[in-house]
Every structure is written in structure tokens, then in C-alpha cells.
Amino acid sequence: MNLGKLFIILGIVFLIIGLLWSFIGKLPGDLQFKVGNIQIHFPLMTSIVVSIILTIIFTIISRFR
């Protein structure tokens, strides 16, 4: 694969991830605890959604090889 094409594909993937991240930053399934001055955030649902999206992207990319 040409290095230029690889950088273009990676740029598009990062752009899509950046746009999606602004919409899925804090989903309803994310856990958040606040005790005193300490705040803990577990992005459980966000991690699942990102994992599914990356799986789909990598599956599509692997089909073109």
C-alpha cells in the first residue's frame, strides 16, 4: 500500500472518530461517582460504542486487502 494513501485513510478515520466523539462523549451508560472533591468517571458505554465502531472500520479495511 502506498504511504500517501495510508495517511489519507488514517486522517479520514481520525476525523470520523473526532466527530463521533463529540456526540458520544458522555453516554447514559457511563458511570460517574463524586465523593467530596474527588470525581471518578468510568466511560463504560462509550468504550463499548468505540469498540464496535473500530471493529466495523477495521473489518472494512481488511476486506480491501
All heavy atoms as a GROMACS GRO file, in nm:
protein
  519
    1MET      N    1   0.085  -0.118   0.000
    1MET     CA    2   0.000   0.000   0.000
    1MET      C    3   0.089   0.124   0.000
    1MET      O    4   0.189   0.130   0.069
    1MET     CB    5  -0.092  -0.002   0.122
    1MET     CG    6  -0.186   0.115   0.129
    1MET     SD    7  -0.292   0.109   0.273
    1MET     CE    8  -0.448   0.094   0.195
    2ASN      N    9   0.050   0.221  -0.076
    2ASN     CA   10   0.124   0.345  -0.084
    2ASN      C   11   0.113   0.421   0.048
    2ASN      O   12   0.006   0.426   0.110
    2ASN     CB   13   0.067   0.428  -0.199
    2ASN     CG   14   0.153   0.547  -0.232
    2ASN    OD1   15   0.258   0.568  -0.172
    2ASN    ND2   16   0.107   0.625  -0.328
    3LEU      N   17   0.224   0.481   0.092
    3LEU     CA   18   0.226   0.551   0.220
    3LEU      C   19   0.132   0.671   0.220
    3LEU      O   20   0.068   0.700   0.322
    3LEU     CB   21   0.369   0.594   0.254
    3LEU     CG   22   0.394   0.644   0.394
    3LEU    CD1   23   0.362   0.535   0.495
    3LEU    CD2   24   0.537   0.688   0.409
    4GLY      N   25   0.119   0.739   0.108
    4GLY     CA   26   0.028   0.853   0.098
    4GLY      C   27  -0.117   0.813   0.118
    4GLY      O   28  -0.193   0.880   0.188
    5LYS      N   29  -0.156   0.700   0.058
    5LYS     CA   30  -0.293   0.651   0.074
    5LYS      C   31  -0.320   0.612   0.219
    5LYS      O   32  -0.429   0.636   0.271
    5LYS     CB   33  -0.318   0.531  -0.016
    5LYS     CG   34  -0.329   0.565  -0.161
    5LYS     CD   35  -0.358   0.440  -0.242
    5LYS     CE   36  -0.361   0.468  -0.389
    5LYS     NZ   37  -0.387   0.347  -0.467
    6LEU      N   38  -0.220   0.553   0.283
    6LEU     CA   39  -0.234   0.514   0.424
    6LEU      C   40  -0.259   0.636   0.512
    6LEU      O   41  -0.347   0.634   0.598
    6LEU     CB   42  -0.111   0.438   0.471
    6LEU     CG   43  -0.110   0.395   0.617
    6LEU    CD1   44  -0.219   0.292   0.641
    6LEU    CD2   45   0.025   0.341   0.656
    7PHE      N   46  -0.184   0.744   0.489
    7PHE     CA   47  -0.203   0.866   0.568
    7PHE      C   48  -0.340   0.929   0.541
    7PHE      O   49  -0.403   0.983   0.633
    7PHE     CB   50  -0.092   0.967   0.540
    7PHE     CG   51   0.036   0.936   0.612
    7PHE    CD1   52   0.157   0.944   0.546
    7PHE    CD2   53   0.036   0.897   0.745
    7PHE    CE1   54   0.275   0.917   0.611
    7PHE    CE2   55   0.153   0.869   0.810
    7PHE     CZ   56   0.274   0.878   0.744
    8ILE      N   57  -0.386   0.924   0.419
    8ILE     CA   58  -0.518   0.978   0.388
    8ILE      C   59  -0.627   0.898   0.459
    8ILE      O   60  -0.719   0.954   0.520
    8ILE     CB   61  -0.542   0.981   0.237
    8ILE    CG1   62  -0.452   1.088   0.173
    8ILE    CG2   63  -0.689   1.009   0.203
    8ILE    CD1   64  -0.454   1.089   0.023
    9ILE      N   65  -0.616   0.766   0.455
    9ILE     CA   66  -0.714   0.680   0.522
    9ILE      C   67  -0.711   0.703   0.673
    9ILE      O   68  -0.817   0.716   0.737
    9ILE     CB   69  -0.690   0.532   0.487
    9ILE    CG1   70  -0.724   0.507   0.340
    9ILE    CG2   71  -0.772   0.441   0.577
    9ILE    CD1   72  -0.686   0.370   0.290
   10LEU      N   73  -0.591   0.710   0.731
   10LEU     CA   74  -0.580   0.735   0.876
   10LEU      C   75  -0.639   0.871   0.912
   10LEU      O   76  -0.704   0.886   1.016
   10LEU     CB   77  -0.436   0.725   0.921
   10LEU     CG   78  -0.378   0.586   0.933
   10LEU    CD1   79  -0.230   0.592   0.967
   10LEU    CD2   80  -0.453   0.506   1.038
   11GLY      N   81  -0.615   0.972   0.829
   11GLY     CA   82  -0.672   1.104   0.854
   11GLY      C   83  -0.823   1.103   0.852
   11GLY      O   84  -0.888   1.165   0.937
   12ILE      N   85  -0.881   1.032   0.756
   12ILE     CA   86  -1.026   1.022   0.748
   12ILE      C   87  -1.082   0.948   0.869
   12ILE      O   88  -1.183   0.988   0.927
   12ILE     CB   89  -1.068   0.955   0.616
   12ILE    CG1   90  -1.037   1.047   0.497
   12ILE    CG2   91  -1.216   0.919   0.617
   12ILE    CD1   92  -1.053   0.982   0.362
   13VAL      N   93  -1.015   0.840   0.909
   13VAL     CA   94  -1.060   0.764   1.026
   13VAL      C   95  -1.054   0.850   1.151
   13VAL      O   96  -1.149   0.852   1.231
   13VAL     CB   97  -0.975   0.635   1.043
   13VAL    CG1   98  -1.001   0.571   1.177
   13VAL    CG2   99  -1.004   0.538   0.931
   14PHE      N  100  -0.944   0.925   1.170
   14PHE     CA  101  -0.934   1.012   1.288
   14PHE      C  102  -1.037   1.124   1.284
   14PHE      O  103  -1.090   1.164   1.388
   14PHE     CB  104  -0.794   1.070   1.301
   14PHE     CG  105  -0.694   0.972   1.354
   14PHE    CD1  106  -0.570   0.959   1.294
   14PHE    CD2  107  -0.722   0.892   1.463
   14PHE    CE1  108  -0.476   0.869   1.342
   14PHE    CE2  109  -0.631   0.801   1.512
   14PHE     CZ  110  -0.508   0.789   1.452
   15LEU      N  111  -1.068   1.175   1.166
   15LEU     CA  112  -1.171   1.278   1.154
   15LEU      C  113  -1.308   1.223   1.194
   15LEU      O  114  -1.382   1.288   1.269
   15LEU     CB  115  -1.175   1.330   1.010
   15LEU     CG  116  -1.280   1.436   0.980
   15LEU    CD1  117  -1.244   1.566   1.052
   15LEU    CD2  118  -1.290   1.460   0.832
   16ILE      N  119  -1.340   1.104   1.146
   16ILE     CA  120  -1.468   1.042   1.181
   16ILE      C  121  -1.476   1.015   1.332
   16ILE      O  122  -1.578   1.042   1.395
   16ILE     CB  123  -1.489   0.913   1.100
   16ILE    CG1  124  -1.510   0.946   0.953
   16ILE    CG2  125  -1.607   0.832   1.154
   16ILE    CD1  126  -1.507   0.826   0.861
   17ILE      N  127  -1.366   0.963   1.388
   17ILE     CA  128  -1.364   0.936   1.532
   17ILE      C  129  -1.380   1.066   1.611
   17ILE      O  130  -1.454   1.072   1.710
   17ILE     CB  131  -1.235   0.863   1.572
   17ILE    CG1  132  -1.237   0.721   1.517
   17ILE    CG2  133  -1.218   0.861   1.723
   17ILE    CD1  134  -1.106   0.646   1.535
   18GLY      N  135  -1.314   1.173   1.566
   18GLY     CA  136  -1.328   1.301   1.634
   18GLY      C  137  -1.469   1.356   1.629
   18GLY      O  138  -1.519   1.410   1.728
   19LEU      N  139  -1.534   1.342   1.515
   19LEU     CA  140  -1.672   1.389   1.504
   19LEU      C  141  -1.766   1.305   1.590
   19LEU      O  142  -1.856   1.359   1.655
   19LEU     CB  143  -1.717   1.386   1.358
   19LEU     CG  144  -1.651   1.489   1.266
   19LEU    CD1  145  -1.693   1.464   1.121
   19LEU    CD2  146  -1.688   1.630   1.309
   20LEU      N  147  -1.746   1.174   1.589
   20LEU     CA  148  -1.831   1.088   1.671
   20LEU      C  149  -1.807   1.110   1.819
   20LEU      O  150  -1.900   1.101   1.900
   20LEU     CB  151  -1.807   0.941   1.635
   20LEU     CG  152  -1.860   0.897   1.499
   20LEU    CD1  153  -1.816   0.754   1.471
   20LEU    CD2  154  -2.010   0.909   1.494
   21TRP      N  155  -1.683   1.138   1.856
   21TRP     CA  156  -1.650   1.155   1.998
   21TRP      C  157  -1.722   1.276   2.057
   21TRP      O  158  -1.759   1.276   2.175
   21TRP     CB  159  -1.499   1.169   2.016
   21TRP     CG  160  -1.458   1.150   2.157
   21TRP    CD1  161  -1.432   1.248   2.249
   21TRP    CD2  162  -1.442   1.027   2.226
   21TRP    NE1  163  -1.400   1.193   2.368
   21TRP    CE2  164  -1.406   1.057   2.357
   21TRP    CE3  165  -1.455   0.894   2.188
   21TRP    CZ2  166  -1.381   0.959   2.451
   21TRP    CZ3  167  -1.430   0.797   2.283
   21TRP    CH2  168  -1.394   0.830   2.411
   22SER      N  169  -1.744   1.380   1.976
   22SER     CA  170  -1.814   1.498   2.027
   22SER      C  171  -1.961   1.465   2.057
   22SER      O  172  -2.022   1.528   2.143
   22SER     CB  173  -1.806   1.613   1.926
   22SER     OG  174  -1.873   1.579   1.807
   23PHE      N  175  -2.016   1.364   1.987
   23PHE     CA  176  -2.154   1.326   2.013
   23PHE      C  177  -2.166   1.221   2.124
   23PHE      O  178  -2.266   1.215   2.194
   23PHE     CB  179  -2.219   1.270   1.886
   23PHE     CG  180  -2.236   1.372   1.779
   23PHE    CD1  181  -2.165   1.363   1.661
   23PHE    CD2  182  -2.323   1.479   1.796
   23PHE    CE1  183  -2.180   1.457   1.562
   23PHE    CE2  184  -2.338   1.574   1.698
   23PHE     CZ  185  -2.266   1.564   1.580
   24ILE      N  186  -2.064   1.135   2.139
   24ILE     CA  187  -2.076   1.025   2.235
   24ILE      C  188  -1.981   1.042   2.353
   24ILE      O  189  -1.939   0.946   2.413
   24ILE     CB  190  -2.050   0.889   2.167
   24ILE    CG1  191  -1.909   0.882   2.109
   24ILE    CG2  192  -2.153   0.860   2.061
   24ILE    CD1  193  -1.871   0.744   2.062
   25GLY      N  194  -1.950   1.165   2.388
   25GLY     CA  195  -1.857   1.190   2.498
   25GLY      C  196  -1.904   1.136   2.631
   25GLY      O  197  -1.829   1.075   2.705
   26LYS      N  198  -2.031   1.155   2.663
   26LYS     CA  199  -2.087   1.105   2.789
   26LYS      C  200  -2.223   1.042   2.759
   26LYS      O  201  -2.324   1.110   2.749
   26LYS     CB  202  -2.102   1.217   2.891
   26LYS     CG  203  -1.970   1.268   2.942
   26LYS     CD  204  -1.992   1.368   3.054
   26LYS     CE  205  -1.857   1.413   3.107
   26LYS     NZ  206  -1.871   1.511   3.213
   27LEU      N  207  -2.222   0.913   2.743
   27LEU     CA  208  -2.346   0.840   2.714
   27LEU      C  209  -2.416   0.802   2.843
   27LEU      O  210  -2.357   0.801   2.951
   27LEU     CB  211  -2.312   0.715   2.632
   27LEU     CG  212  -2.260   0.742   2.491
   27LEU    CD1  213  -2.220   0.611   2.425
   27LEU    CD2  214  -2.362   0.813   2.408
   28PRO      N  215  -2.543   0.764   2.835
   28PRO     CA  216  -2.618   0.727   2.955
   28PRO      C  217  -2.561   0.608   3.032
   28PRO      O  218  -2.582   0.597   3.151
   28PRO     CB  219  -2.758   0.693   2.901
   28PRO     CG  220  -2.768   0.768   2.775
   28PRO     CD  221  -2.630   0.772   2.718
   29GLY      N  222  -2.487   0.520   2.966
   29GLY     CA  223  -2.432   0.404   3.035
   29GLY      C  224  -2.300   0.429   3.104
   29GLY      O  225  -2.244   0.340   3.168
   30ASP      N  226  -2.247   0.551   3.095
   30ASP     CA  227  -2.121   0.584   3.161
   30ASP      C  228  -2.146   0.605   3.310
   30ASP      O  229  -2.246   0.663   3.350
   30ASP     CB  230  -2.060   0.710   3.101
   30ASP     CG  231  -2.016   0.690   2.958
   30ASP    OD1  232  -2.006   0.575   2.915
   30ASP    OD2  233  -1.991   0.792   2.891
   31LEU      N  234  -2.054   0.556   3.391
   31LEU     CA  235  -2.068   0.567   3.535
   31LEU      C  236  -1.985   0.684   3.586
   31LEU      O  237  -1.871   0.703   3.546
   31LEU     CB  238  -2.022   0.438   3.602
   31LEU     CG  239  -2.092   0.310   3.557
   31LEU    CD1  240  -2.029   0.190   3.622
   31LEU    CD2  241  -2.239   0.317   3.589
   32GLN      N  242  -2.042   0.760   3.677
   32GLN     CA  243  -1.973   0.875   3.733
   32GLN      C  244  -2.001   0.882   3.882
   32GLN      O  245  -2.116   0.880   3.925
   32GLN     CB  246  -2.021   1.002   3.664
   32GLN     CG  247  -1.939   1.121   3.696
   32GLN     CD  248  -1.976   1.238   3.606
   32GLN    OE1  249  -2.071   1.234   3.530
   32GLN    NE2  250  -1.900   1.345   3.615
   33PHE      N  251  -1.892   0.888   3.960
   33PHE     CA  252  -1.904   0.896   4.106
   33PHE      C  253  -1.837   1.022   4.155
   33PHE      O  254  -1.733   1.062   4.106
   33PHE     CB  255  -1.835   0.775   4.171
   33PHE     CG  256  -1.892   0.643   4.130
   33PHE    CD1  257  -1.824   0.562   4.040
   33PHE    CD2  258  -2.013   0.599   4.180
   33PHE    CE1  259  -1.875   0.441   4.001
   33PHE    CE2  260  -2.066   0.479   4.140
   33PHE     CZ  261  -1.997   0.399   4.051
   34LYS      N  262  -1.898   1.086   4.253
   34LYS     CA  263  -1.840   1.204   4.312
   34LYS      C  264  -1.846   1.191   4.464
   34LYS      O  265  -1.954   1.179   4.522
   34LYS     CB  266  -1.914   1.330   4.267
   34LYS     CG  267  -1.850   1.457   4.313
   34LYS     CD  268  -1.915   1.578   4.253
   34LYS     CE  269  -1.843   1.703   4.300
   34LYS     NZ  270  -1.906   1.824   4.248
   35VAL      N  271  -1.728   1.189   4.524
   35VAL     CA  272  -1.718   1.179   4.670
   35VAL      C  273  -1.631   1.295   4.716
   35VAL      O  274  -1.510   1.295   4.694
   35VAL     CB  275  -1.655   1.044   4.713
   35VAL    CG1  276  -1.643   1.037   4.863
   35VAL    CG2  277  -1.737   0.928   4.659
   36GLY      N  278  -1.691   1.392   4.779
   36GLY     CA  279  -1.615   1.508   4.824
   36GLY      C  280  -1.557   1.584   4.706
   36GLY      O  281  -1.628   1.628   4.618
   37ASN      N  282  -1.424   1.600   4.707
   37ASN     CA  283  -1.356   1.671   4.599
   37ASN      C  284  -1.309   1.577   4.488
   37ASN      O  285  -1.247   1.621   4.393
   37ASN     CB  286  -1.236   1.748   4.653
   37ASN     CG  287  -1.279   1.863   4.742
   37ASN    OD1  288  -1.388   1.916   4.726
   37ASN    ND2  289  -1.194   1.899   4.835
   38ILE      N  290  -1.335   1.449   4.501
   38ILE     CA  291  -1.288   1.350   4.404
   38ILE      C  292  -1.403   1.310   4.313
   38ILE      O  293  -1.511   1.275   4.358
   38ILE     CB  294  -1.232   1.226   4.475
   38ILE    CG1  295  -1.114   1.266   4.563
   38ILE    CG2  296  -1.190   1.121   4.375
   38ILE    CD1  297  -1.064   1.153   4.650
   39GLN      N  298  -1.376   1.316   4.183
   39GLN     CA  299  -1.475   1.276   4.084
   39GLN      C  300  -1.413   1.168   3.996
   39GLN      O  301  -1.308   1.188   3.937
   39GLN     CB  302  -1.519   1.395   4.001
   39GLN     CG  303  -1.629   1.364   3.905
   39GLN     CD  304  -1.679   1.487   3.834
   39GLN    OE1  305  -1.638   1.599   3.862
   39GLN    NE2  306  -1.769   1.468   3.740
   40ILE      N  307  -1.482   1.053   3.984
   40ILE     CA  308  -1.432   0.940   3.905
   40ILE      C  309  -1.533   0.914   3.794
   40ILE      O  310  -1.654   0.907   3.817
   40ILE     CB  311  -1.414   0.815   3.992
   40ILE    CG1  312  -1.315   0.843   4.104
   40ILE    CG2  313  -1.367   0.698   3.908
   40ILE    CD1  314  -1.304   0.732   4.205
   41HIS      N  315  -1.481   0.900   3.673
   41HIS     CA  316  -1.566   0.876   3.556
   41HIS      C  317  -1.523   0.748   3.488
   41HIS      O  318  -1.408   0.734   3.448
   41HIS     CB  319  -1.555   0.995   3.459
   41HIS     CG  320  -1.641   0.983   3.338
   41HIS    ND1  321  -1.778   0.999   3.343
   41HIS    CD2  322  -1.612   0.955   3.210
   41HIS    CE1  323  -1.827   0.981   3.222
   41HIS    NE2  324  -1.728   0.953   3.139
   42PHE      N  325  -1.614   0.650   3.476
   42PHE     CA  326  -1.590   0.525   3.405
   42PHE      C  327  -1.671   0.527   3.276
   42PHE      O  328  -1.791   0.505   3.277
   42PHE     CB  329  -1.633   0.404   3.489
   42PHE     CG  330  -1.553   0.385   3.614
   42PHE    CD1  331  -1.609   0.409   3.737
   42PHE    CD2  332  -1.422   0.342   3.608
   42PHE    CE1  333  -1.536   0.391   3.853
   42PHE    CE2  334  -1.348   0.324   3.722
   42PHE     CZ  335  -1.405   0.350   3.845
   43PRO      N  336  -1.607   0.551   3.161
   43PRO     CA  337  -1.681   0.558   3.034
   43PRO      C  338  -1.713   0.418   2.979
   43PRO      O  339  -1.660   0.377   2.876
   43PRO     CB  340  -1.586   0.635   2.944
   43PRO     CG  341  -1.451   0.604   2.997
   43PRO     CD  342  -1.468   0.586   3.145
   44LEU      N  343  -1.797   0.345   3.047
   44LEU     CA  344  -1.828   0.208   3.010
   44LEU      C  345  -1.899   0.200   2.876
   44LEU      O  346  -1.854   0.131   2.784
   44LEU     CB  347  -1.913   0.143   3.120
   44LEU     CG  348  -1.945  -0.003   3.106
   44LEU    CD1  349  -1.816  -0.085   3.114
   44LEU    CD2  350  -2.041  -0.047   3.213
   45MET      N  351  -2.008   0.269   2.859
   45MET     CA  352  -2.085   0.263   2.734
   45MET      C  353  -2.009   0.327   2.619
   45MET      O  354  -2.013   0.277   2.507
   45MET     CB  355  -2.220   0.333   2.752
   45MET     CG  356  -2.310   0.317   2.633
   45MET     SD  357  -2.345   0.147   2.591
   45MET     CE  358  -2.469   0.107   2.709
   46THR      N  359  -1.936   0.434   2.646
   46THR     CA  360  -1.855   0.497   2.542
   46THR      C  361  -1.749   0.401   2.491
   46THR      O  362  -1.724   0.394   2.370
   46THR     CB  363  -1.789   0.626   2.596
   46THR    OG1  364  -1.890   0.714   2.644
   46THR    CG2  365  -1.709   0.695   2.489
   47SER      N  366  -1.688   0.325   2.580
   47SER     CA  367  -1.587   0.227   2.538
   47SER      C  368  -1.647   0.118   2.451
   47SER      O  369  -1.585   0.074   2.353
   47SER     CB  370  -1.522   0.164   2.661
   47SER     OG  371  -1.457   0.260   2.738
   48ILE      N  372  -1.766   0.074   2.484
   48ILE     CA  373  -1.833  -0.029   2.405
   48ILE      C  374  -1.866   0.024   2.266
   48ILE      O  375  -1.842  -0.044   2.165
   48ILE     CB  376  -1.960  -0.078   2.477
   48ILE    CG1  377  -1.921  -0.156   2.603
   48ILE    CG2  378  -2.045  -0.166   2.385
   48ILE    CD1  379  -2.038  -0.190   2.693
   49VAL      N  380  -1.918   0.145   2.258
   49VAL     CA  381  -1.953   0.204   2.128
   49VAL      C  382  -1.828   0.225   2.043
   49VAL      O  383  -1.828   0.194   1.924
   49VAL     CB  384  -2.030   0.337   2.148
   49VAL    CG1  385  -2.047   0.411   2.018
   49VAL    CG2  386  -2.165   0.310   2.212
   50VAL      N  387  -1.721   0.277   2.102
   50VAL     CA  388  -1.597   0.298   2.027
   50VAL      C  389  -1.541   0.164   1.979
   50VAL      O  390  -1.492   0.153   1.867
   50VAL     CB  391  -1.494   0.374   2.114
   50VAL    CG1  392  -1.357   0.372   2.050
   50VAL    CG2  393  -1.539   0.516   2.136
   51SER      N  394  -1.550   0.061   2.061
   51SER     CA  395  -1.502  -0.071   2.022
   51SER      C  396  -1.580  -0.125   1.903
   51SER      O  397  -1.521  -0.181   1.809
   51SER     CB  398  -1.514  -0.168   2.140
   51SER     OG  399  -1.479  -0.297   2.101
   52ILE      N  400  -1.710  -0.108   1.903
   52ILE     CA  401  -1.793  -0.155   1.791
   52ILE      C  402  -1.759  -0.078   1.663
   52ILE      O  403  -1.745  -0.137   1.556
   52ILE     CB  404  -1.943  -0.142   1.825
   52ILE    CG1  405  -1.980  -0.242   1.934
   52ILE    CG2  406  -2.030  -0.160   1.702
   52ILE    CD1  407  -2.118  -0.221   1.993
   53ILE      N  408  -1.743   0.053   1.675
   53ILE     CA  409  -1.711   0.135   1.558
   53ILE      C  410  -1.574   0.096   1.501
   53ILE      O  411  -1.559   0.080   1.379
   53ILE     CB  412  -1.716   0.284   1.594
   53ILE    CG1  413  -1.860   0.327   1.621
   53ILE    CG2  414  -1.656   0.370   1.482
   53ILE    CD1  415  -1.875   0.464   1.679
   54LEU      N  416  -1.475   0.079   1.587
   54LEU     CA  417  -1.342   0.040   1.539
   54LEU      C  418  -1.343  -0.100   1.476
   54LEU      O  419  -1.273  -0.124   1.378
   54LEU     CB  420  -1.241   0.046   1.653
   54LEU     CG  421  -1.200   0.186   1.697
   54LEU    CD1  422  -1.107   0.179   1.817
   54LEU    CD2  423  -1.137   0.263   1.584
   55THR      N  424  -1.422  -0.191   1.531
   55THR     CA  425  -1.433  -0.324   1.473
   55THR      C  426  -1.490  -0.316   1.332
   55THR      O  427  -1.441  -0.383   1.240
   55THR     CB  428  -1.522  -0.414   1.561
   55THR    OG1  429  -1.464  -0.422   1.691
   55THR    CG2  430  -1.536  -0.552   1.501
   56ILE      N  431  -1.592  -0.235   1.313
   56ILE     CA  432  -1.651  -0.219   1.180
   56ILE      C  433  -1.550  -0.157   1.084
   56ILE      O  434  -1.535  -0.204   0.970
   56ILE     CB  435  -1.780  -0.134   1.189
   56ILE    CG1  436  -1.889  -0.211   1.263
   56ILE    CG2  437  -1.828  -0.092   1.050
   56ILE    CD1  438  -2.010  -0.128   1.299
   57ILE      N  439  -1.479  -0.054   1.128
   57ILE     CA  440  -1.381   0.012   1.041
   57ILE      C  441  -1.270  -0.085   1.001
   57ILE      O  442  -1.233  -0.094   0.882
   57ILE     CB  443  -1.323   0.137   1.110
   57ILE    CG1  444  -1.430   0.246   1.118
   57ILE    CG2  445  -1.201   0.189   1.035
   57ILE    CD1  446  -1.391   0.365   1.202
   58PHE      N  447  -1.215  -0.158   1.097
   58PHE     CA  448  -1.106  -0.250   1.066
   58PHE      C  449  -1.153  -0.368   0.981
   58PHE      O  450  -1.077  -0.421   0.901
   58PHE     CB  451  -1.036  -0.297   1.192
   58PHE     CG  452  -0.952  -0.191   1.256
   58PHE    CD1  453  -0.962  -0.165   1.391
   58PHE    CD2  454  -0.863  -0.116   1.181
   58PHE    CE1  455  -0.884  -0.067   1.450
   58PHE    CE2  456  -0.785  -0.017   1.238
   58PHE     CZ  457  -0.796   0.006   1.373
   59THR      N  458  -1.277  -0.410   0.996
   59THR     CA  459  -1.331  -0.516   0.912
   59THR      C  460  -1.343  -0.467   0.767
   59THR      O  461  -1.308  -0.540   0.674
   59THR     CB  462  -1.469  -0.560   0.964
   59THR    OG1  463  -1.457  -0.605   1.099
   59THR    CG2  464  -1.526  -0.672   0.878
   60ILE      N  465  -1.388  -0.346   0.749
   60ILE     CA  466  -1.400  -0.289   0.614
   60ILE      C  467  -1.261  -0.274   0.550
   60ILE      O  468  -1.241  -0.309   0.433
   60ILE     CB  469  -1.474  -0.155   0.618
   60ILE    CG1  470  -1.621  -0.178   0.654
   60ILE    CG2  471  -1.463  -0.081   0.485
   60ILE    CD1  472  -1.699  -0.051   0.684
   61ILE      N  473  -1.165  -0.226   0.627
   61ILE     CA  474  -1.029  -0.209   0.575
   61ILE      C  475  -0.967  -0.344   0.539
   61ILE      O  476  -0.901  -0.357   0.436
   61ILE     CB  477  -0.942  -0.132   0.677
   61ILE    CG1  478  -0.987   0.013   0.685
   61ILE    CG2  479  -0.794  -0.140   0.638
   61ILE    CD1  480  -0.918   0.092   0.794
   62SER      N  481  -0.991  -0.445   0.621
   62SER     CA  482  -0.930  -0.576   0.594
   62SER      C  483  -0.990  -0.644   0.471
   62SER      O  484  -0.924  -0.727   0.408
   62SER     CB  485  -0.944  -0.668   0.716
   62SER     OG  486  -1.079  -0.705   0.735
   63ARG      N  487  -1.110  -0.609   0.433
   63ARG     CA  488  -1.172  -0.667   0.313
   63ARG      C  489  -1.108  -0.614   0.185
   63ARG      O  490  -1.115  -0.678   0.082
   63ARG     CB  491  -1.321  -0.642   0.310
   63ARG     CG  492  -1.393  -0.721   0.416
   63ARG     CD  493  -1.542  -0.706   0.400
   63ARG     NE  494  -1.607  -0.770   0.513
   63ARG     CZ  495  -1.688  -0.873   0.500
   63ARG    NH1  496  -1.715  -0.920   0.381
   63ARG    NH2  497  -1.743  -0.926   0.606
   64PHE      N  498  -1.045  -0.497   0.191
   64PHE     CA  499  -0.982  -0.440   0.072
   64PHE      C  500  -0.839  -0.490   0.053
   64PHE      O  501  -0.776  -0.456  -0.045
   64PHE     CB  502  -0.981  -0.287   0.081
   64PHE     CG  503  -1.117  -0.227   0.060
   64PHE    CD1  504  -1.179  -0.156   0.162
   64PHE    CD2  505  -1.185  -0.242  -0.059
   64PHE    CE1  506  -1.304  -0.101   0.144
   64PHE    CE2  507  -1.311  -0.188  -0.078
   64PHE     CZ  508  -1.371  -0.116   0.024
   65ARG      N  509  -0.788  -0.569   0.143
   65ARG     CA  510  -0.651  -0.621   0.130
   65ARG      C  511  -0.648  -0.740   0.042
   65ARG      O  512  -0.717  -0.818   0.013
   65ARG     CB  513  -0.594  -0.656   0.266
   65ARG     CG  514  -0.566  -0.532   0.343
   65ARG     CD  515  -0.497  -0.566   0.470
   65ARG     NE  516  -0.392  -0.467   0.485
   65ARG     CZ  517  -0.289  -0.482   0.561
   65ARG    NH1  518  -0.272  -0.591   0.627
   65ARG    NH2  519  -0.200  -0.387   0.572
   0.00000   0.00000   0.00000
